[in-house]
Amino acid sequence: MSESAEAGVVRERSGVGLILFAMLCFAVQDATVKAIAADVSLWQLQAIRSAATVAILAFAGRVLLGRQPLLPSRWRWPLIRSGFMAGAYLFFYASLPFLSLTQAVSAFFIGPLLITLLAALILGEKIGPRRLVAVVAGFAGVVLIVRPGAADIQLAAFLPLVAAVCYALGVITTRWRCVGESSLSLTMTHNLLYTGIGLAGLALVPLLPIAVETRANLAFVTTGWHPVGLAVLAAMLATALTHVGGMMSSISAYRRDEASRIAPFEYSYLAIMPAFDLAFWGVEPRVETLAGMALIAGSGAFVAWREGRPARPRVVPRADVPWTTPEDDAK
């Protein structure tokens, strides 16, 4: 093997390692949110986590990345995009106190398939018959997970699906109207908006006329500030670090090898979650859920391979700016 060929193999292997590490970061992040959901409110989590992320991005953009622009040149479409992404995170995290990690993330992973459909409908991108079959198979996987006709179905099971729709609309807006903005400025914009939404929720949600019983049963989304100890505060701050760490690793992975080779490894995230559910919450996934996960992962990986671009629901990577994951904005 020639020296250049050996270097290519090393880059490819390191790229796979980096994307696997990124998925582990994102999985730890989501598991941490679920673990502390009983001790905080969604608005409190959103405000603290996003403010910490803004601080990290500002430091990186000014000190580590050569003073890159932190804010967009125009605000309208970046704010619209950020609104969709905020909806994705709010609906996804709102589901975590009521669903297993496996159920929530599996349903959310329909996002890349929705992007394929919306890109065809809104952007006029071509979608061939094989990718169309993959999309249908992915939706069949969601039906297996959500089980809409089951007697014990939870309405919370639909929250990750709403989150996936919001996420897909955010990605389409990025491709359609935000291509002239840097990834760092887009990421900064949506985290600033997240922080504002979190602060607004802290101020307004406690004032809403919500029944005491409802507040007790849905405390994560219907209450404001909770006094927390150092351990919970550290956990909230840690979610900002895992978010940025996952982004950086994902970016590096896509720069080391072709997107179509790296993207399918993002579905390792779906393999991590059942292990976390079993290890930390003693929840064994249903057979139907595992079958649905397999359909979604297989369909999404096929679409990613066919398109030759990243498929995970978290920021569309841009070669010129090192601050995006395959729409990781989202988490």
Protein Blocks (a to p, Z undefined) as FASTA:
>chain_A
ZZklmmmmmmmmmmmmmmmmmmmmmmmmmmmmmmmmmmmcfklmmmmmmmmmmmmmmmmm
mmmnoppafbdfbfklmmmmmmmmmmmmmmmmmmmmmmcfklmmmmmmmmmmmmmmmmmm
mnopacdfklmmmmmmmmmmmmmmnommbmkbcfklmmmmmmmmmmmmmmmmmmmmmmmp
cfklmmmmmmmmmmmmmmmmmmmmmmpccdfklmmmmmmmmcccddddfklmmmmmmmmm
mmmmmmmmmmmmmmmpcfklmmmmmmmmmmmmmmmmmmmnopacdfklmmmmmmmmmmmm
mmmmmnopafbdcbccdfkbccbcehklmZZ
